[in-house]
Amino acid sequence: MGTNSSIFESQLGPISSQLEAHGHEFVFVDGQVECDAASDIAAYFPGPYLCYYNMPTHDQVKQAHEFIKDVMDEEGPFDAVIAFSQGAALASSLLLEHAKSKSHVDLLKLGIFIGASLPFDLDNQTGLLQWLSARSGNTQKGSQAWNSEFDGELGAEEPHGFPTAPELATQPLLGRFHPDRNPDARIRVPTLHIIGDQDQYSGQSRMLAKMCGAESTIVRHGEGHRIPRDGEFQRKALMAMERIIQRVGFRH
């Protein structure tokens, strides 16, 4: 949220270039909604700054799903998705919604999620109530694990994917998928989760990993909500990607 496909391509470049050398191809997809630049982005990258939705209403998230499906139909087939932040939430949401259909055909073979926040559930329109309850300390289960649903969103900064004042929303806001609240909702394909120890959304990323019913791998780094540029991380992430790609058996 607040970047664009060119920025993501640059950030992922040291890793994607190594995978491209082995025959893998990447398609980078812009969001369709203009928004403010993400933290520290404007100082290094020009706009426009984009997102897939600027408020998690049913209409906006559904429209984002349909947009990505159109890209898959027009430019695919694709073996995998690799996404960061809101893009990872959108991709995982799409996979979870597909799982509800009970289809025997998977949309993709693999998901790689970097700094993901929890995905929104198109069938849950209680997001505003949940967020206000968590902000006031009255979480549904009264536990830190449940409260982690809003990691990084209860302080002074704007909630990730919510408007600055969610209570002023004119349409119902979606609630998120949650491993406890949605015990039957699981991503069926193998996944790789890259999570920063200092990322304010790391609790959400870990909960997303719990919603992956197939093989799930976590790679940690010591930084925040970003893709680290140091060589050690890049080697570790690349090795994890290569291992899981090899196990899944992609076409070249």
Solvent accessible surface area in square Angstrom, and as a share of the most:
residue,aa,sasa,rsa
1,M,50,0.23
2,G,1,0.01
3,T,24,0.14
4,N,20,0.10
5,S,19,0.12
6,S,77,0.50
7,I,3,0.02
8,F,30,0.12
9,E,88,0.39
10,S,52,0.34
11,Q,34,0.15
12,L,1,0.00
13,G,21,0.20
14,P,44,0.28
15,I,4,0.02
16,S,6,0.04
17,S,53,0.34
18,Q,87,0.38
19,L,7,0.03
20,E,85,0.38
21,A,83,0.64
22,H,109,0.49
23,G,42,0.41
24,H,27,0.12
25,E,161,0.72
26,F,48,0.20
27,V,68,0.39
28,F,47,0.20
29,V,39,0.23
30,D,50,0.26
31,G,7,0.06
32,Q,120,0.54
33,V,42,0.24
34,E,131,0.59
35,C,35,0.21
36,D,128,0.66
37,A,33,0.26
38,A,33,0.26
39,S,99,0.64
40,D,98,0.51
41,I,18,0.09
42,A,64,0.50
43,A,87,0.68
44,Y,171,0.65
45,F,52,0.22
46,P,109,0.68
47,G,37,0.36
48,P,80,0.50
49,Y,41,0.16
50,L,23,0.12
51,C,3,0.02
52,Y,45,0.17
53,Y,4,0.02
54,N,62,0.32
55,M,50,0.22
56,P,0,0.00
57,T,4,0.02
58,H,66,0.29
59,D,91,0.47
60,Q,52,0.23
61,V,1,0.01
62,K,77,0.33
63,Q,129,0.57
64,A,6,0.05
65,H,3,0.01
66,E,69,0.31
67,F,50,0.21
68,I,30,0.15
69,K,74,0.31
70,D,72,0.37
71,V,18,0.11
72,M,34,0.15
73,D,120,0.62
74,E,139,0.62
75,E,101,0.45
76,G,28,0.27
77,P,118,0.74
78,F,55,0.23
79,D,25,0.13
80,A,32,0.25
81,V,36,0.21
82,I,31,0.16
83,A,10,0.08
84,F,35,0.15
85,S,3,0.02
86,Q,4,0.02
87,G,13,0.13
88,A,0,0.00
89,A,1,0.01
90,L,5,0.02
91,A,12,0.09
92,S,0,0.00
93,S,1,0.01
94,L,8,0.04
95,L,13,0.07
96,L,1,0.00
97,E,30,0.13
98,H,40,0.18
99,A,18,0.14
100,K,74,0.32
101,S,70,0.45
102,K,154,0.65
103,S,33,0.21
104,H,185,0.83
105,V,112,0.64
106,D,67,0.35
107,L,50,0.25
108,L,16,0.08
109,K,69,0.29
110,L,0,0.00
111,G,0,0.00
112,I,7,0.04
113,F,1,0.01
114,I,3,0.01
115,G,4,0.04
116,A,2,0.02
117,S,3,0.02
118,L,0,0.00
119,P,0,0.00
120,F,6,0.02
121,D,7,0.04
122,L,17,0.08
123,D,113,0.58
124,N,22,0.11
125,Q,90,0.40
126,T,64,0.37
127,G,1,0.01
128,L,49,0.24
129,L,124,0.62
130,Q,17,0.07
131,W,6,0.02
132,L,55,0.27
133,S,25,0.16
134,A,7,0.06
135,R,112,0.41
136,S,76,0.49
137,G,56,0.54
138,N,105,0.54
139,T,23,0.13
140,Q,115,0.51
141,K,123,0.52
142,G,66,0.63
143,S,48,0.31
144,Q,156,0.69
145,A,61,0.47
146,W,15,0.05
147,N,49,0.25
148,S,20,0.13
149,E,0,0.00
150,F,7,0.03
151,D,42,0.22
152,G,23,0.22
153,E,1,0.00
154,L,56,0.28
155,G,59,0.57
156,A,118,0.92
157,E,88,0.40
158,E,87,0.39
159,P,7,0.05
160,H,24,0.11
161,G,4,0.03
162,F,2,0.01
163,P,21,0.13
164,T,102,0.59
165,A,33,0.25
166,P,0,0.00
167,E,78,0.35
168,L,137,0.68
169,A,23,0.18
170,T,133,0.77
171,Q,86,0.38
172,P,79,0.49
173,L,1,0.00
174,L,0,0.00
175,G,2,0.02
176,R,3,0.01
177,F,1,0.00
178,H,1,0.01
179,P,13,0.08
180,D,74,0.38
181,R,57,0.21
182,N,32,0.17
183,P,86,0.54
184,D,136,0.71
185,A,15,0.12
186,R,63,0.23
187,I,1,0.00
188,R,97,0.35
189,V,8,0.05
190,P,30,0.19
191,T,0,0.00
192,L,0,0.00
193,H,3,0.01
194,I,2,0.01
195,I,5,0.03
196,G,1,0.01
197,D,65,0.34
198,Q,130,0.58
199,D,6,0.03
200,Q,71,0.32
201,Y,9,0.03
202,S,12,0.08
203,G,3,0.03
204,Q,0,0.00
205,S,2,0.02
206,R,121,0.44
207,M,12,0.05
208,L,0,0.00
209,A,11,0.09
210,K,131,0.56
211,M,0,0.00
212,C,12,0.07
213,G,57,0.54
214,A,36,0.28
215,E,71,0.32
216,S,48,0.31
217,T,38,0.22
218,I,80,0.40
219,V,10,0.06
220,R,148,0.54
221,H,15,0.07
222,G,52,0.50
223,E,63,0.28
224,G,9,0.09
225,H,46,0.21
226,R,115,0.42
227,I,9,0.04
228,P,2,0.01
229,R,141,0.51
230,D,67,0.35
231,G,35,0.33
232,E,122,0.55
233,F,7,0.03
234,Q,32,0.14
235,R,150,0.55
236,K,90,0.38
237,A,0,0.00
238,L,27,0.14
239,M,108,0.48
240,A,3,0.02
241,M,0,0.00
242,E,64,0.28
243,R,111,0.41
244,I,1,0.01
245,I,17,0.09
246,Q,149,0.66
247,R,134,0.49
248,V,38,0.22
249,G,43,0.42
250,F,34,0.14
251,R,138,0.50
252,H,157,0.70
